[in-house]
Amino acid sequence: MSTIESAEDRRQPRRRFSNTGATAAEVAPLAFARGVVASSILGRARALVLSGLLTCAVAAQADNVDTSDDADARGNSETSGSNAANNPAEPKFTLQYWSYYAPSLNNLNGDAENGEARVLIPFKIAGVQQIVHIDPPIVTNPTATGGPRTGLGDTQIYNFTLGKFDVGLPQKVTLGLGPLVAIPTSTSTNFGTNKLQAGAAGIILAPHSWGLLGVLGTYQQTLSGVSSHVTVAQPLIFFNLPHGYYLRSSAAMTFDTGNHTSAIPVGLGLGKVIQLDGGYTLNIYAEAQPSLYRSGVGAPNYQIFTGIALQLPPRFTNSWHLF
């Protein structure tokens, strides 16, 4: 997250997400489509990703076929629905897109932005729940002095083996651990190490009647050549409000020895969970993340984090078992 895309050359005005429920899901694709023609290649890619998610949401909303999943979704409380939508270990196939816009960078003029597409894939091994996270980022190195400034970074893949444990809280705590690998898919050494990396990932989540509390952490290091490693710790705090709204704090602390940057931000934002017909869930959110501590050229002094996620109903992956 420390390498980010320069926004100086973009002429397209930035758009903000609207929290107007299903109406936003119907109108937003048109707005994105109008901006695609005038945007850069990467801007078009990002607009198409978001448009695709929103279009899927509209299509899902038009599906009026009653299923057992629909009945279950209607029976869930508003709180459990919001908790499930914000849970990175929820066993539902999920498509996400994140954008980080930094108006101010440490020891560097100008503003910057990066984007991350994410896919969450649940399955079971011998009856034990697993969930794979696949993260192919589009990044820019704003300090690059030669070559391309923006391109595809190394693709991060990690898996959680999940379990639920009774620790005396009103609800069971979810614990997940598993391996991590970063595949050298970067289109330039400006955007990644171009070396295979490995590490581990872990998550702990405690659902409450008021929301969700937890932390997600990853660690990766190069397996050959000059050693470098990236450590990320992301607190997850979600406080549910009426009508699907919620307060959130999910700023990720990042320590990157390869780029010699570190950032410890704190986040505060607002989100909206929209339950769609057919058991689909749309989640739209924005969060301000000022850095309490930062070091290294290009680390964000503060940034605005926005995201959108489309969660598919369980029926799509209930039969995904290895053995």
Buried (B, 14 or more C-beta within 10 A) or exposed (E): BBBBBBBEEBEBEEEEBBBBBBEBBBBBBEBBEEBBEEBBEBBBBBBBBBBBBBBBBBEBBEBEEEEEBBEEBEEEEBBBBBBBBBBBBBBBBBBBBBBBBBBBBBEBEEBBBBBBBBBBBBBBEEEEBBBBBBBBBBBBBBBBEEEEBBBBBBBBBBBBBBEEEEEEEEBBBBBBBBEBBBBBBBBBEBBBBBBEBEBEBBBBBBBBEEBBBBBBBBBBBBBEEEEBBBBBBBBBBBBBBEEBBBBBBBBBBBBBBBBBBBBBBBBBBBBBBBBBBBBBBBBBBBBBBBBEEBBBBBBBBBBBBBBBBBBBBBBBBEEEEEE
